[in-house]
Amino acid sequence: MCGAMVAEAQPPAKVFKIGWLSVRPASLLGLERFLPYLHALGYVDGKNIAFESRYAENKFDRLPVLAADLVGLNVDVLVTPLTIEAKAAKNATKTIPIVFLNVADPVASELVDSLARPGGNITGLTNFAVVLAGKRLELLKETVPKLSRVAVLWDHQAPGSVQQWKESQLPARELGLQLHSMEVSSAKDFDSAFKVAIKARSAALAVTQSPPFLSNRKLIADLATKNRLPSI
């Protein structure tokens, strides 16, 4: 007598939707760098995870609309690279988990209540860029002992960049350094900003954290080399 085999249908695996929000163009900061780490944890794009990506193409004012769009898609988690995207995501939702990847000072940016207890629906990684603003100037001074004037490249549209510029003031005075403000928000202004910095007799360059700066690292490095500016 043969026994009957009963086949039970397995419920389909849940596909988690990951919302990716970035001010930078897709070609400059894609998700491919994160996929190997997700694969190691058992998450495969198209199988049990799916990405919804929104890029502002360096237009900061588009971020709130793009964040709202991702929230409207009911993604399971929102991932943002830097401070400005994280703030747009936080303003868009109080319930969907948000993970930021590289924020200079999440407490000062009012993203989290504290590092120990972030609170709310947001968490992530900090690079302590603001805290290290003075250390970078100190390293420049050690490298160029006779240094007296340093140009600081910063962006008033990027909260982390603004904080680093402000935090550079006191260490500069303590080190006997005069800072030249290179306030730039677009790559088209880099060349003229460097010319003004050289006219101001700047002898070194400190670069803060900003999306346009990250997108144009090679251009900044080339201009610093062309103008013979030791840089950090």
N, C-alpha and C positions, 0 to 999 in steps of 0.2 A: 504494500500500500504506500503510495507516494504522499509525502506531506506537502501541503500547499505552502508556497513562499509568499509572504505578504510584503510588498514593497511600499514603504512610507515615503511620501514626498518630503524632501527637506525644504524648509522655508528658505527663501533666497536671503543671502547675506545682506545686511544693511549696508548701504552705500553712504558713507559720511561725506557731506559737502563741506569743502574748505574754501572760504572766501579769502582771496588775496587782494589787498589794496595797496597800491604803490603810486607815488607821484612820478617815479622814473619810468621811462619807456620800457616796454616789455623786452626789447632786445638787450637792454643794459642790466636788467635784474630779473631774470626768469626764475621759475620754480624748479628748473632741472637740477640745481645744486642741492636741493633738499630731498629730492626723490630717493637717492640711495639710502638716506637715513630712515626714511619712511618704509622703504622696502625691507630694511633690516628688522623693523618692528612688525612686519607682516602686512603692511598697507601697500596696496598696488593700485596705481592710477587706472581707472576704468573697471576695476574689479570690486574693491570695497571702499575706495575713496574717489571723489571727483572734485575737480577744481573749478571755481568760478573766479576769474581774474579780472580786475579792473585797474587800468593804468591812466593816470592823469596827464601823461606826456609832459611833465614839468609845469603843468598849469595848476597851481595850488588851489585856486578857487573852485576847481571841479571836484575836489575831494569830498565835500559834504554830500553832493548828489550821488557820487559813485558809492560812497559808504551806505547811503540810504538804499541804493539799488541792491547791494549785496544783502542787506538786512531784509529787504522785501522778498528775496529768494529763499529766506529761512535757512541760511547756511548753518552748519553745526558749530563752526568756529571761524573767527576772523583773524587773519594773520597780517601784520603790518611790519615793514622794515624799520622805520624811523619815527621820531616824535610826532611830526606833523600829521602823518597818516594815522597814528595811534589816537591822537586827539580827535580826529574826524570820526574814527570808528567809535570812540567812547561817547561822543555826542549823538551818535546815531542809534545806539542800543544800550540798555541797562541790563539785558538778560543774556544775550549771546556771548559766550566766552571770547575774549580778545587776547591774543598773544603778540607782543611786540618783540622784535629781534635785536634791536640795537639803539637803545635810547640813552642819551647822555646823562640825564638826571630825571628819572621818572617821578621823584617826589617834588622837586622844584617845578616840574612841568605840570603838576597836579593830575598826573595820571593815576598815581597810587597814594595811599595814605602814608605808608612807610615801606621800607625794603623788607622788614621782617613780616609785616602784615599788610599786604597790598590792599586788601578789601575790595569790595565790588566785584565786577566781572572781568577784571583785566590783570594780566601779569606778564612777565617776560624777562628779558636780559638787558642789563645796563653795561656800558663800556667804561663808565666813570670818566668820560672825556672831560667833563667840567672840572672834576677834582684834580685831574692831571694837567690842566691848563698851565699852571705855574711850573710844574715839573718839566714841561716841554721847553719853556723859556730858559729854565735852569740848564737843561742839556745843551741848548744853543749857546748859552754863555760859556759853558765849559768847553765846548768845541771851538768857539771863537772868543778867546779871553778878552780881546779888546773891543768886543761888540758893544755898541751903545744905542743903535737904532734897529728896531725889528718891525717889519710890516706884518700885520695880522689880517689874513684873508677871512672875512666873515660875511654872513648873509642875514639881513634883518628879517627875512621871511621864514627862517628856520629857527625854531625856539632853542634847540640845542646849541646852535652856532652863536646865537645872541648871548646865551649863558656863558659860553666859553670866552667870548670877547670881554664880558663884564668881569669874569673871574681872573682874567689876565692882568687887570689893572694893578692890583696890590702887589703881586709877585714881581711885576715889572719894576715898580718903584723900589722894592727891596733889593732888586738886582742891579739897580742903576740903569735900567733900560728905558728908552723912550719908544713908545709904540706909535706906529703909523696905521691908521684905520684904512684898510682896503675893503670897503663895504661893497660887495658885488652879489647880484642875484641872478645874473645871466652870463653864459659863456661868452657872449658877444662883447662883454665889457672887460674881459680879462686883460687883453692886450693894453688897453688904455690905463687900467688900474695899475699894472706893472710899471708902465712908463712914469706915472705919477709917484709911485713908491720909490723908484730909482731917483727921481728928481728931489724927493724928500730925504735922500741920502740913507735910505734903508739898506742895511748890510746883511739881512737875513730874513727868512720868511717862516711864519707859523700859520698853518692851515687848520681851520676849525671844521666841524662836521656839518655838511649841508648836502642835500641831494644833487644840486648842480656841480658841486665840487667832486663828489664821488663819481658822477657821470663823466667828468672831464679830467680825471687824474693825470692822464698822459699829457694833455695840453698844459696843465699847471706845472707839471714836472719839466716839460720842455721850455716853458717860459722862465722858470726859475733857473734852469741850466743856462739858457741864453743870456740871462741877466746876472749870472754868476752869484746867485743868492743861495747860501747854505739854507736848507729847508727841513722842516719837521712837520 
